[in-house]
């Protein structure tokens, strides 16, 4: 995962899932499946009167699988206890727990179905904030301590959450009330298009598969077209990323989401050869030795200005990218209540992220594109 994006989400995500693995004992002929081209975390299959979502890798290091069944309201499901959740569709309302779920609801045109969310201040979208202001979305507390009494009173058709490990009592409490809980593992994907493809997960819940597929295809087309343009650049600028937290410099590993963007933008990420999808933890000397002459610095932690960098640690001023003012951050773009737009929307719109980075590294290749997520630090 992207270095700091991962850190923020790991702190804000806390709902986990039950440990009993189940598999349907009743197998019927599959009528169709949804094509999943990039995401590794889920599959959708269709049967007469119902469909299933099979979830893989619900959290890093897990080999557990969860099978959810989405049943048309006039269909009698055999052996419902064989599934991890049974949801009647199309659903009338929903609770989600990650800001990364919000854009999928908006793009599918079903945001009005959202009735509850924890930490409402984290939501950046102007449209969804309008619904919050109108009192249509209920505050549920914090992810690590959801107000289950309020949630039970809302009685949503389904709660969509995510897990960072397999041991949390909150979900079990919700399930005992009869409210179905489903886990969405979009955050575990390391492919930019893999994250975006999770819109198909929500498409299945709302019987909007065609819309979800069309939206994703457009994102895919835009992403691949931008990647092709970047591949034709005459130069491949060197890129530094991350910043220090206390005495440790955290930056993306070579197989991570963030590193993939730089690679597809035809940039030379200096730690591209490192293995792993999370963050590297390095000492300052190692980063200075390798990255001091990098042409660009993309994603300098939570810093919002060059002055802030210099005031925090004078060593930041020794990097060439700082000296020439080529430092770019996504943390300056925030919603009305302080939520960082990038954390919410970027996983769903990798095409825009890629265009931003291409614009930074190769300004002439996309002459009409204006930076959306990123901005140059003043």
Secondary structure, 3 states (H helix, E strand, C coil): CCHHHHHHHHHHCCCCCCCCCCCCCCCCCCCEECCCCCCCCEEEEEECCEEEEEEECCCCCCCCEEEEEEEECCCCCCCHHHCCEEEEECCCCEEECCHHHHHHHHHCCCHHHEEEECCHHHCCCHHHHHHHHCCCCEECEECCEECHHHHHHHCCCCEEECCCCCCCHHHHHHHHCCCCEEECCHHHCCCHHHHHCCHHHHHHHCCCHHHHHHHHHHHHHHHHHHHHHHHCCCCCCEEEECEEECCEEEEECCCCHHHHHHHHCCCEECCCCCCCCCEEEECHHHHHHHHCCCCEEECCCCCCCHHHHHHHCHHHHHCHHHHCCCEEECCCCECCCCCEHHHHHHCCCHHHHHHHHHHHHCCCCCCCCCCCCCEECC
